[in-house]
Structures are given as structure tokens and as C-alpha cells.
Amino acid sequence: MQVNFAVEVFKYFAKQNGIDHVRTAPYHPQSNGQVERFVDTFKRALRKIERGGQPLGQQIQTFLATYRTTPSRYTPNGTSPAEVLLGRKVRTTLDLLLPSRVGHQDNDNDAIPSKSFEIGDMIYCQVHSNKSYKWKPGRITDKIGNVMYEISLENSQRILRVHANQLKKRYVKCSGNENDILPLEILMESFEISKNQGKNVATTSSAESRELLQPEPILEVIPDRVVQNSQQEMDISAKPRCEVRPTRTKRIPRYLKDFELRKGDVGNE
């Protein structure tokens, strides 16, 4: 065993990191077979990689990438160490040989985009300047991936690369100036009005209009005799019924149980 693994620095390092340093028998490398096998694999791989003229640092990176993406029978389900760590398959240059991968931008984390546009669609785009932005009309010229687009602004030769969240569809009427037509959601965003506030305003205005359009009640002239008779009937029906209320039971106090009381003395107490 080398002296480097027995010095005080290594002992301190093992103690601080909770490493239990177990020494093997001298002159018997089979006692540490896994380490010796890895050293042999590493040396043979470097001899093959250095034929390409790569520097030593790049050779080590190539070996580690290949070693970590190679399936192993000692991992769960026979997967690679990188797949066990990341929970997904790591894409390598060998994947380009598969027919389904040629010319395809693969991304396992791609989600369904909330907005989608086609080349030639008329849109409004966020053009940022001085920590703010304005909506300017434009047209989709190219689609990059699932959510990235290249657009050209109207009355300008600028080509911008923007995200789908920075675009809104533009609807143009057949007559009139198309630059003056703005969707309702852009106008509400410009005045900082949310959709819920817009619904509340519309509901309030409709309720007020219904109150204004509601006809006033018509007052009829009723003779005095009819009013008096109806009032009397209401008074009779409004009289409360006589109900028998419960009474309190009168008892002699305990401290007077040995006395003879006359009739009426208990009620006066």
C-alpha cells in the first residue's frame, strides 16, 4: 500500500467525511477487485481515445460521458448510472444513428405550447425599450422549435426572435386602417384592467340599465269604505291568540319544613 493513504492528512479527510478506511492485504490486488477493474478499464479507454489527438482533459471527459451512459447489470432494471441519477435517458451522439432522431430536435421536457402560430400569421408583438414595451403589428416569418418565432415588423425591416408568450393574434377588417385596430385584451392590458374587472363593469352597467327600463308601479284610487273594511279585517287577523303560559311551582323552603305555615304564607314569601 502506498504511503499517501496512510498520512495524517488522509486520515483527517476520512474522519471528516465519515469514510471507513479498510486496508487490504499487501501484494494481493484481488482483495480490491472492483477498483482494479475500473483502473484497467480507464487505462484501456484512454489508449483508444488518445489516437484521435484529443488533449488529456477532453479524453477524460469523453470517457466519463461514455462510462456514465452505458447500461450496467448492477443498476436497477439494467439502466445506465446517468439514467438512475436523472430519471431519464441522456441523449448521446449514438442517438443520431436512429431513424427517428435524424433531423429532429429532441427534448424530453417539451410541453404542449399554450399558443401556436403559423408562418404568415398576422400578430401583435411586444417590442421592449426603456424597461417597457409596446404592442406593434407584424407577421410570422419563421418558426423555430415549438415556442420560438421570427417575425418582421410592419413599416420596418427589423427581424425579431420572440417567444409565443410575447405574441397575440391580430384580426384585420377588410376596410379601414388595420394599424388602428387593437384586440380587446391588448386594450385592457394597456389600461391595466383585468378580465374579471371588465366582466364586473359590464354586469353593473347591464343591471343599472334594467333598473332604468323597469316600469314604475301604477297607483290606483280606492274608495275610503273599502280601505276601512280591509283595515278592520287586518286588525282582526292581526290580534294575537291567547296562549296559556306556564306557571312556577311554589314550594316551601327547606329551612321551614319543621314549621306550620298558614295558608297564603308561601305566596307572600
PyMOL commands that set and color helices and strands:
alter all, ss='L'
color gray80, all
select helices_A, chain A and resi 3-5+8-16+29-52+56-68+76-78+81-86+93-97+99-101+164-166+178-180+184-190+195-213+224-238+254-256+265-268
alter helices_A, ss='H'
color red, helices_A
select strands_A, chain A and resi 122-129+132-144+148-153+159-163+167-169
alter strands_A, ss='S'
color yellow, strands_A
deselect
rebuild
show_as cartoon
